[in-house]
Amino acid sequence: MTDDAATRLFQALLAARRAGGDGTLGDALDMLAGATKEGRYQFASNVIRGGAKAGRHRLDDQAEIEEIRRLMDEGHSRGAAIGIVARANASPAATVESLARRYRGRLKKAG
């Protein structure tokens, strides 16, 4: 797509948005998602309509933080307790190092 074509498309989208609100842009993204089978366009449509939040979803680590505190109460050092829980919850999607870093941050915030 040339810069001129991109500019015309952008102007058309802005005009449609002014005329029909966010629904028009959402409809265009829905059609694009259907045609390309790419979820990112559907997600963008949902964000525009207020049905989805942009960014990452917060992970609930409360049970893991409580387990770390329990281990610390039993006499383990903070680092050892974090390591034990991180190793127990590690997976290909979440390494021991990334979990330990996240748990340290959550413990720091919790005080």
Buried (B, 14 or more C-beta within 10 A) or exposed (E): EEEEEEEEEEEEBEEBBEEEEEEBBBBBBBEBBEEEEEEEBBBBBBBBBEEBEEEEEEEEBEEBBEBBBEBBEEEBEBEEBBBBBBEEBBEEEEEBEEBBEBBBEBBEEEE
